[in-house]
Amino acid sequence: DGGITQSPKYLFRKEGQNVTLSCEQNLNHDAMYWYRQDPGQGLRLIYYSQIVNDFQKGDIAEGYSVSREKKESFPLTVTSAQKNPTAFYLCASSIDPSQPRSFGDEQFFGPGTRLTVL
Amino acid sequence: GENVEQHPSTLSVQEGDSAVIKCTYSDSASNYFPWYKQELGKRPQLIIDIRSNVGEKKDQRIAVTLNKTAKHFSLHITETQPEDSAVYFCAASRYAGGGSNYKLTFGKGTLLTVNP
């Protein structure tokens, strides 16, 4: 299960606090993604990045922020502005899907971080 | 944007029976359709995918069919086994080429239970 890792596995946050979730990959993938998973809701895209120093909002970006300073790392910050942050967070990576040789490529997922607000 | 609907939300079958999960998508330009399996407490993993230039793809007991005209695709699992029990997600995306943005839109998932 190597390749893409997330830490911590469990995270508890008090209301009003910002927390940062780590995501690291050693697959030399260009693209990285953050999803939120809630029961019965599937996977919803928070942010994604196709290249270093560039990222795009997904469908539910409000209350979250990201950075992509290194190709291997894509940390997600859950800010106090996120009203319902308790969820399972999944990070994923893939090779650059915008290249001509690519026609949709597999996303590899990390093991996830379960965030609970106390 | 793309919208993916997945049915049923839960499916229970007897071991050895077949299971079928169906998805519809809204963006006629979508051209890549993967299926992910997520076992309890684990990460999603790709089990099969299909691109819009083919209508069917098989891998042992798993097959996926695509109907572009109707904008729906289905996952078929034959000779189900207890280890097939998991949540299955369909997804769709549109490759537009040349540096354009790319993202997967997922269905809400189907909890498959295979009873021994």
Interface residues (C-beta under 8 A of the other chain):
Chain A: D1 A31 Y33 Y35 G40 Q41 G42 L43 R44 L45 Y48 Q50 Q56 G58 D59 L90 P97 S98 P100 S102 F103 G104 E106 Q107 F109 G110 P111 G112
Chain B: G1 Q6 S9 N31 Y32 P34 K42 R43 P44 Q45 L46 D49 R51 F89 S93 Y95 G97 G98 G99 S100 N101 Y102 K103 L104 T105 F106 G107 K108 G109
